[in-house]
Amino acid sequence: MAIIIECTAGELGNIGNSFSFNSPEAVGAFKELVQRGSNLWPDAPPVIKEFADVITTGSVQQDYWAQANISKAPLQFKQDPVNPRVYHNPAQVSFDYVLDKELPVPYTKFELDVAMFNEMYGLTQLHTASREEILERCRNYKTILTNEVNEYDDIIRYLETAPVSSPWRLEVFTMLADLMGDIQVYCASEMKRFNIPNQQVLDIIMQSNFSKLGADGQPIKNELGKVMKGPNYWKPEPKIELLLLTVYEAEIAAAERQQEEDPHLTDKMPPY
């Protein structure tokens, strides 16, 4: 059981904490701590009152922004579009509230930002899409990613033509950082749309990469500098498949609970 809290710059300052509990009793004690703290802070900011509500009751109970006479539209805690047990808040405080270990946790702040980005720009979930829809998306995404990778041509041309006396190094590194960062965001956003846990998949792939050493314990590289596979290499796909099965089973379990609460939600069952 875990409560993952990621705080960004805002009126609360720069703070970041993660709490992980190994028993329901510990989670209950944390809820009580938050409840008591909120009771002792009646003039707390609306975002803190929302935080206390979600921790202690599972949802925001009142419009604290209106009570505080704040005219701007509140950025309240919202349920994750995939897992109703996870909440996000794009205001000063963003946090994951996970009731049990049904999904891989914790999320990193980057993953929370990607989820917020997808929701903000209407990048809908694709993991329940039809085969035809997924085929079309794969074709379109290949074009998007190819166009992005082709921006390396701009960097290559710059290196070929920029005067040696110019401050070319900082310019090139800036271009590289922007390009490679964009590619990472594109990939993470797409993985989120397919409900693929980015960090856990990367962990598996990196562990697989570590098994590529040669029999003598030395790296094997080709003429392009690419690391090649050694005799003890193991493929990451089987472990990734097991990971995705865990995610999908959790999603089905969540859908079944929702159906128990509301039998009219039969169309929400994941097609696995």
Secondary structure in CASP SS format (residue, H / E / C, confidence):
PFRMAT SS
TARGET T0000
AUTHOR 0000-0000-0000
METHOD secondary structure of the structure
MODEL  1
M C 1.00
A E 1.00
I E 1.00
I E 1.00
I E 1.00
E E 1.00
C E 1.00
T C 1.00
A C 1.00
G C 1.00
E C 1.00
L C 1.00
G C 1.00
N C 1.00
I C 1.00
G E 1.00
N E 1.00
S E 1.00
F E 1.00
S E 1.00
F C 1.00
N C 1.00
S C 1.00
P H 1.00
E H 1.00
A H 1.00
V H 1.00
G H 1.00
A H 1.00
F H 1.00
K H 1.00
E H 1.00
L H 1.00
V H 1.00
Q H 1.00
R H 1.00
G H 1.00
S H 1.00
N H 1.00
L C 1.00
W C 1.00
P C 1.00
D C 1.00
A C 1.00
P C 1.00
P H 1.00
V H 1.00
I H 1.00
K H 1.00
E H 1.00
F H 1.00
A H 1.00
D H 1.00
V H 1.00
I H 1.00
T H 1.00
T H 1.00
G C 1.00
S C 1.00
V C 1.00
Q C 1.00
Q C 1.00
D C 1.00
Y H 1.00
W H 1.00
A H 1.00
Q H 1.00
A C 1.00
N C 1.00
I C 1.00
S C 1.00
K C 1.00
A C 1.00
P C 1.00
L C 1.00
Q C 1.00
F C 1.00
K E 1.00
Q E 1.00
D C 1.00
P C 1.00
V C 1.00
N C 1.00
P C 1.00
R C 1.00
V C 1.00
Y E 1.00
H E 1.00
N C 1.00
P C 1.00
A C 1.00
Q C 1.00
V E 1.00
S E 1.00
F E 1.00
D E 1.00
Y E 1.00
V E 1.00
L C 1.00
D C 1.00
K C 1.00
E C 1.00
L C 1.00
P C 1.00
V C 1.00
P C 1.00
Y C 1.00
T C 1.00
K H 1.00
F H 1.00
E H 1.00
L H 1.00
D H 1.00
V H 1.00
A H 1.00
M H 1.00
F H 1.00
N H 1.00
E H 1.00
M H 1.00
Y C 1.00
G C 1.00
L C 1.00
T C 1.00
Q C 1.00
L C 1.00
H C 1.00
T C 1.00
A C 1.00
S C 1.00
R H 1.00
E H 1.00
E H 1.00
I H 1.00
L H 1.00
E H 1.00
R H 1.00
C H 1.00
R H 1.00
N H 1.00
Y H 1.00
K H 1.00
T H 1.00
I H 1.00
L H 1.00
T H 1.00
N H 1.00
E H 1.00
V H 1.00
N C 1.00
E C 1.00
Y H 1.00
D H 1.00
D H 1.00
I H 1.00
I H 1.00
R H 1.00
Y H 1.00
L H 1.00
E H 1.00
T H 1.00
A C 1.00
P C 1.00
V C 1.00
S C 1.00
S C 1.00
P C 1.00
W H 1.00
R H 1.00
L H 1.00
E H 1.00
V H 1.00
F H 1.00
T H 1.00
M H 1.00
L H 1.00
A H 1.00
D H 1.00
L H 1.00
M H 1.00
G H 1.00
D H 1.00
I H 1.00
Q H 1.00
V H 1.00
Y H 1.00
C H 1.00
A H 1.00
S H 1.00
E H 1.00
M H 1.00
K H 1.00
R H 1.00
F C 1.00
N C 1.00
I C 1.00
P C 1.00
N H 1.00
Q H 1.00
Q H 1.00
V H 1.00
L H 1.00
D H 1.00
I H 1.00
I H 1.00
M H 1.00
Q H 1.00
S H 1.00
N H 1.00
F H 1.00
S H 1.00
K H 1.00
L C 1.00
G C 1.00
A C 1.00
D C 1.00
G C 1.00
Q C 1.00
P C 1.00
I C 1.00
K E 1.00
N C 1.00
E C 1.00
L C 1.00
G C 1.00
K C 1.00
V E 1.00
M C 1.00
K C 1.00
G C 1.00
P C 1.00
N C 1.00
Y C 1.00
W C 1.00
K C 1.00
P C 1.00
E H 1.00
P H 1.00
K H 1.00
I H 1.00
E H 1.00
L H 1.00
L H 1.00
L H 1.00
L H 1.00
T H 1.00
V H 1.00
Y H 1.00
E H 1.00
A H 1.00
E H 1.00
I H 1.00
A H 1.00
A H 1.00
A H 1.00
E H 1.00
R H 1.00
Q H 1.00
Q H 1.00
E H 1.00
E H 1.00
D C 1.00
P C 1.00
H C 1.00
L C 1.00
T H 1.00
D H 1.00
K H 1.00
M C 1.00
P C 1.00
P C 1.00
Y C 1.00
END
